[in-house]
Amino acid sequence: MRITNLLHFSEYHRYYVIRDFSLSSLDLKMLSTIYQPMVGAFAISLYHTLFQQLPADKVGCSLMEQQRKLFLALELEGGERGRKFFIEQTSKLEAIGLLRTNRRFVEASDDYVYEYTLYAPLSPNEFFKNQHLTLLLRDKVGKYMVFSLKDELVLPDLDELRQANSENLSVPFYELFRLNTQVVDYELEQALFESAASKPAERPEVVIKGFQYSDIIMHFPRGSVNRAYVERLKYEPEQMAKINFVAKKYGLYLTDMCRLLDEDGVFDPDGEVALEVLQHKANAVFRQDKKRTEERTRYMARVEQGRAAASAESAVPSEEAGDKAVEMEFYLEVPDIFQGECNQHQYNYILRNEPYTFLLEKIFSKGTVPDGLLDTLSKVDLNYRLSEEVINVLIHYLYVNKRSWSKASIEFSVTDMLAKQVGTYEQAVQYIREQNKYKETKSSRGGTRPAAASGNQRGGVRGGKQKPQLPVVGDNPVTANQRTAEEREAMRRRAQMLDGKL
């Protein structure tokens, strides 16, 4: 559990538990003999405590209560020490795949509510196929103990049947049953849909937004070499998500995407989409379409319609949409161009999840995005491998601080980011905050520096040895010593003698 401010997590915050399984005797044995040596007895006790928040014979969502109930059940003291220990134990469960923690902000109460989603332990076969979990268990109990536990939990196959041929004699569903498809029961379908939507997924679902498989396969040529790879997209939603991401990023039509999927090099020998090659080809198509003014006008009209539909779906939580959330401590201020159109939550959501082309179109709303800027950012995206969210933060930094949009200015900032290993949204936000702080410190120092000193530094090498400051004769008047009449007369006679008058 990533909690940076303990005031946002206390025993007084509310919580609820979600689970869609029940523990069998094998699951209990896996928890006690496999998972407990890895994370400790207290973490497994916390897992059982969360499991018992729902009746054992029911699944779904528990009632919402204060976390003080968990602290009392686990005999944890209230305060900072107890909260840190609770966070540590939940983090162990999350790391081994038994728990997922989400935080939801409820506007009615103006506070956070914590959601604990439990997952069933892996079966013995699945566990020992997982390399990092098996290595962690080996580090805790030793190699030979791992062999002993595997022999205890997994029974071997019969030796005499290992080389025997097998034949599937199972009867398919539709050979035995016939369903009545003439009657449509909308009430039953709605109930089944709601119950299915309420179940927590075993892993985050990939939501496909954009082109469907049926759309692509209908327009894809039958005699293409890549036809077999495209047909496999029906059972690979992750690949469809990549394709739709590229289509949305570069504003491609369905026919353009089908033409790109038909080209060589788009699929690797294993049938996986080569995302880098696809993005290079899609970027070329995007630049060609941009030169056609009439097609670009129709495209911008369609983009505006898509934005209106996307704003209607903005109420869907980011966890369900598969998008990334932004911690409030990394929020950036909304620029003037976005004032009145989105709040701070929505603006930071756009920076974290939308392509940089969407942000550029909003900033340059009075005209098209300059080609030179597109070339520079395409190089940053495709060659320098800077992520979309980091590029969006860079665009925000350039616009808010009124920096130059030239190629040299952008590449200077990108080079600095790459050298400092800036790869995530949080690191990019921290980077621009440090730059702003450094700029303010430098300007404050420059304002109090004397003019002569600043002039000397301006002539020397930055960071090097400066020229020594030479003493300057001042204008302070020197008061003459008071002399007697005899001394003045002696000085006058001395001067006359030197002049040869005496």
N, C-alpha and C positions, 0 to 999 in steps of 0.2 A: 504494500500500500504506500503510495507516494504522497506523503503529507508534509508540506514545508512549513505550515503554520499550525501549531497545536491548538490555537484558538478555533480553528475550523473543524477540529475533531475532539470531542469530549464525550463523557458519559451522559451528558444531557441531550446530545443529538439523537434524533430518531433513526431507526433502522428497520429493515424487513429482509426476510430470507426467501430465496427462490430455489426450488429443486424439483426435478421431474423423475426421480428414481427412488428406490428403496434399497437398503443395504441387505445383501444376502450373507449367508455364512462364509462364502468365499471372499466377499468384500471385506467383512470384518477381519478375516485372517490376513488379507493383504494389508489392511491398515495396521494391524498389530505387529506383523513380522517383517513387512517390507517398508512401509512408509514411516512408521514410528522411529526406526533407527536413523532415518535420514533427517527428520525435522525435529524429533524430540517428542516426549510424552505430552508436554503442555500444548503443543500445536495440534496434536491429534485430539486432545481433550476439547480444545476450542472447536475443532471440526464436529465432534459429536454433539457439543452444545448447540451449535448452529443447526445441525441436522434435526435435533429434537424440538426446534421451534415450530415445526409442523408435525401433525400426527404421523405415525409410522406408516399407516395405511392410506395416506393421502399425498397428493403432489400439488404443486402450484405455488402460491405466494402466501406468506404468513401475515399476521396482523402487524401493524406498525406500532412499535414501542420504543422507549428510550433505551439507549445502550447501557444505562445503569443496570439493567437486568442482566446483561452479559457480564459486567464487571463483578456483580455480586455473586453470580453463579460460579465464576472462576476465582473468586476471592482475590480480586485485584483492588488495590487501593485507588481511590479517586485522586486525580491530580496528574501532573506531568509525568511522573515516573510510571504510573500504571498505564497511561495512554501510550507511552513509548514502548512498553513491553507488549501491549496488545497489538500495536502496529507491527512490531517485529514478528510476532507469531503469525499474523495474517499474511505477512509478506512471504514467510516460509511456505504456507499453504498455497499461495498464488504461484510461487516459483515452481512447484512440482505439479501444478495442474489440478489441484483439488478445489480451488476457490477463485472467484473473480469478483473484484470489488469495484462498484461504480458509485459515483456521487452525483446526486441530482439536486438542483436548486429549485426550491418551491417558492414562487413569488408571493403566495398567500401568507406564508409565515416568515418570509424573508430569511430563510435559513436552509442549511443543507440537510438532505436525507440520504443515508447510506444504504446501498443495495448489495447484499451478499448472495451471490449465485454459487451454489454448491455443485460439484461434479462428482460422479461416481469414480471409485478407484479403477485403474486399468486392470484388465484381466491379466493373469500371469504371462500368457503368450505375448500380449501387446506390451507389457512392461519390459520384458527382457529383449524385445525388439527395439526399444527406445534406448539409444546409446548413452545419452547424457544422464538419464536416470540410473541406468545400470552402473555407470562409472561413479556416480555419486554414492550409490549403495556400496560399491567396492571400497571407496575411500573411507566409509564409515565402519564397515564390519570386516573387510578383508576379502580377498579373492576366493578363498576356499569356502568361506561362509556363503558367498553368493552361489557357488556351485551347489552347496547343500540345500539352500532355499529353493533353487530351481528344481532340483530333483524331488523335493518334497511337495512342490506345488504343481508341477507339470509331469504327467505320466508319459512315458515314451510310447511310440507306435510299435505295433507287433512286427518283429523282424521278418517273419515269413511272408508278410503282405506288403512290404515296402516296394518290391519290384513287380508286384502284380498289376495287371491292367485294370482300369476302373471304367464303369459305364453308368451314366446318369439315368436312373429309372424313375425320377420324380415326375409327377404329373403337373403341368402348368395350370395356373388358375382358370384360364378361360376354356380349358378342355373339360373342366368339371362343373363350372358354374356359368350361368348366363344371367347378366344383370338387365334389369328393366330400364332402358335408357330413354323411353318415351316420356316418362313423367319426370319433371324437374321440380324438386323440392327446395325452394329458395331458403326456407327457414332452416332446414337441415344443413344446407351448404354454408349458411351464415354462421351457424353454431359450430360446425367443424372448423371453419376458417378462424373463428375467434379462439377456439381451444388450441389450434395449431400455432397461432401467432403468439399465444401467451407462454409457450414452452421456451425455456432457455436453450439456445443451440449449444451443441457440443464444442463447436468452434465458431468464430465469427463468420456469419454468412456473407457471401459476396453478392451484393445487390447489383443487378445489371440494369443500368439506365442508358437508354439509347436504342441502338439497333438490336433486334432479336436475331436468334439463329435462323428462324424461318425467313426473315427478310434477306439475310445474306445468301442463304442457300438457294433461294428462289431466283436471284439475279446473278448467281455465280455460274460461269460456263461449265458445261458437263465434261468437255474434253480437256480441261485444264490438268496440268501435272499436279497442282496443289489441291485438286478436288478431294482427295482422300483426307488431307489434313483439315480442310474446312468442314468436312462431314463429322470429324471428331470433336468439333467445337460444341456440338449438341450436348456432350457429356462433360465439358470442361468449362464451367462458368468463370474460372479465373482467367482463362484466355480471352473469353468474351469481354470481361471487364477491362483487360488491357486494350483490346481493339476499340471499345467505346470510349476509353480515356483518350486515346489518340484522336479519335473522331471528334470528340468534344473540344479537345485542345486546339486543333487546327481547323475546326469548322468544316469538316468534310461531309459531302453528300454520300448517300448509300452507294451510288454508282462509282464514286471515287474510291471508296473503301474496297469494294469488290475488285476494282481494277488493281489496287495496290496488293491485295491478297493474292492476285494471280501472278505477280512478278516473282522473279527468282531471288532467293535469299531472304524472303520474308519469314519462311519457316526453316528451322534448323533440321538436321537429319532425324531428330527424335520427334518432330511434329510440333515443337513448341514455337510460339510466336517470338521472333527475334525483335524485341521491342526497340532496340537502338536503330536497326535497319528500317523498321517500319516508321519510326519517327523522322528519320532523314528523308525518306520518300514522301511522307505526308507533309513535311515542311516545304519540300519543293512544289508540291501540288498547291499548297496554300499560297505560296508566293506567286505562282502563275495565276491563280484565280484573283489575287488581289489587283492585278494589272487590268482586269476587265471591270470597268466601272459599273456597267449595268448589272452584272452578276453580283458584284459586291454590294450594290444597293439592295437587291433582293435578299442577300444573305444577312445584312444588318437588320432588315425587317423581321426575318425569321429568328434572329438572335433575341430581339426585343420580346417577341412572343414567348420564347423559351425562358427568358428571365422572369416574365410574369408568372409562368407556370411554376418555376422554381421557387419564387417567393411565397406561393401558396403552400408549398411543401416544406417551408422553413421551420414549421412548428414540429416536425418530426425530430425526435432526439437523435443526436449524432451517433449514439451507440447502436441504434437500430438501423441507421442508414449506412453504417460502416465507415463513417467519416471520423476525423480526428478532432477531439475537443481541445480547447485552449485553457490552461490554468489562468486564473484571474490575475496572478502576480506577473504574468507575461503579457497582459493586455497592452495594446498600443492605442494611442489617442486617435480619434476619427478625424481625418483631414477635412478641410473646408469643403472640398468638392463632393464629399459624401454626406455632409450635414443635411439632415432632413430626409434622407433616403434610407439610412440604416443606423441602428444604435451601435454602441461599442461592442456588444456581444456579437452582433451580426457581422460587423466589419472585421473583427479578428477571426471569425469563422471563415470569411471569404479569403483572408490572407493565408489561412492554414490549409484550405482544401481546394480552392479554385486555381485553374492554370493562370500563369502570368499574362497570357494574352487577354484574358477577361479583364484583368486590372488595367492593362494598357488601354484597352478600348474605352474604359470608363474615364481614365485621366485625359485621353485625347478625344473626348466626346465631340468636339466641334469639328474634327476632321479625322482623316485616316492616320494611323500610326506611321511615323516616318520609316522608310525602308532601312536607313542606317541603324536606327535603334533596334529594329527587328533582327537585323543581321548580328548585331552585338549580343543581344540576349539569346539568340539561337545558338551562338557559339558558346555562351556560358552554360546553356542547358545541355547541349549535345556533346560538346568537346570537354568542357571543364567538369561536367557531371555534377553541377550544383542542383540541389533539389528544388522543386517548384515552390515550396513554402519559403525557402531561404531567398529565392529570387523575388518573391512577393514582398518580403521584409526589406530587401534592398531597394525595390521600387518605392516603397513607402518612405524609406530613409532619404532617397534622392528628392522626392517631391516635397516632403515636409520641411527639410532643411534647405530647400532651394539650391541644391547643388547642380553642377553642370551635368547635362545628359549626354555629353560627348563620349566617344568611345574610350578615350584615354582616362576620363574620370571613372567610368564604370569598371574598366579593367583594373584600375588601381584598387578600387574597393574589393573587387572579386579576388584579386591576388592576395590581398591582406586576409580575406576570409579563408581562402584555401590554406594559406600558411598557418593560420590559427586553428585549423581543423573545425571550422564552423560547418556543421552538417545537418542540424535540426533547427526547428522553429525557435525553440527556447534559446539555443546558442546564438542564433542570429539576432534575437531581441536583445540579449545580453551584450552582443557586440556593438550594436548601434547605440545602446545606452552608454557604454564605455566611451565610444567616439564622441558623443555629445558632452559627456562629463569632461573628457580631455580638452575639447574645444573651449568649454566654459573656463576651465582652469587656465588654459593658455591665454585667453583673452583677458582674464583678470590680472594675470601677471604682466601682460603687455601694457595694461592701462596704468600700472603703478611704476613702471620702469622709467628712469630719467631719459631725456631726449638724447643726451650725449652718449649714454651707455647703449641705447638702442641703435644709434647710428654706428657705433663700433661693431656691435654684433652683426649688423646688417652687412658690413663689409667683410667680415671673417667667415670662416667655414663653420657651418652649424655643428655643434658638438665638439669642435676642435679647439686648439689653444688660441686664445685671442691675443691681440697686440697689447703690450703693456701700456698703461695709461701714463703719459709723460706729464710732469708738473708744468702748470701754466702760471706765468707771472700775473699776479693779481693787480687790481687797480687801487689797492688800499694806499692812501697817502702816508708818506713817511715824515714824521715830525722832525724838524731840524733841532740839533742840540743848541742850547743857549751858550754863546761864547762871550768872553770879556773883550774890552776895547783893546787891551794889549795884544791878545791873541789875534784879533782881526787885523791889527796893524802889522804884526809879524807876517801874517799870511799875505797881505797886500805887498809888502816889501819883497817877500819870496817870489811872488809872481812877477814883479817888475824885474827882478834879477834874472829870472829865467828868460824873460823877453829881451834881455840885453839893454834895458833902459837905465840900469844902474852901473 
